[in-house]
């Protein structure tokens, strides 16, 4: 998922995306433990997507509060 696509979403949509990604990560870890995961590299990709979502949320909140660091 590209950061430019994430920046177009609202904070509520970003939080929903975060929940969805965390649910997917849980399911992937569960399938990894049971040996049913098809693509173990997907775990890494989902973790990075979660980090991207959290980064965009933090940046958006920071700009809303007027703490841009200038």
C-alpha positions in Angstrom: 0.0 0.0 0.0 1.4 3.4 -1.0 1.6 6.2 1.5 0.1 8.6 -1.1 -3.1 6.4 -1.1 -3.2 6.5 2.7 -2.9 10.3 2.8 -6.2 10.6 0.9 -8.1 8.7 3.6 -9.8 10.3 6.6 -8.6 9.5 10.1 -11.6 7.2 10.7 -10.8 5.3 7.5 -7.2 5.0 8.5 -8.1 3.6 11.9 -10.4 1.1 10.3 -7.6 0.1 7.9 -5.3 -0.3 10.9 -7.9 -2.6 12.6 -8.3 -4.6 9.4 -4.5 -5.0 8.9 -4.1 -6.1 12.5 -6.8 -8.7 12.1 -5.1 -9.9 9.0 -1.7 -10.1 10.8 -3.3 -12.1 13.6 -4.8 -14.6 11.1 -1.5 -14.9 9.3 0.4 -15.6 12.5 -2.2 -18.1 13.5 -1.9 -19.9 10.1 1.9 -19.7 10.4 1.8 -21.5 13.7 -0.4 -24.2 12.2 1.7 -24.5 9.1 -1.1 -23.4 6.7 0.4 -20.0 5.6 0.8 -19.8 1.8 3.1 -16.8 1.7 5.1 -16.1 4.9 6.5 -12.8 3.4 2.9 -11.4 3.6 3.5 -11.1 7.3 6.3 -8.6 6.8 4.3 -6.7 4.2 1.3 -6.4 6.6 3.5 -5.2 9.4 5.0 -2.5 7.2 1.5 -1.4 6.1 0.5 -1.1 9.7 3.5 1.1 10.3 2.6 3.3 7.3 -1.0 3.7 8.5 0.2 4.7 12.0 2.7 7.1 10.6 0.1 8.9 8.4 -2.3 9.0 11.4 0.4 10.6 13.6 1.4 13.1 10.9 -2.3 14.1 10.4 -2.9 14.5 14.1 0.3 16.6 14.4 -0.8 19.0 11.7 -4.3 19.3 13.1 -2.8 20.4 16.4 -0.6 22.9 14.7 2.7 21.3 15.9 4.3 21.1 12.5 7.8 21.8 13.9 8.6 25.0 12.1 
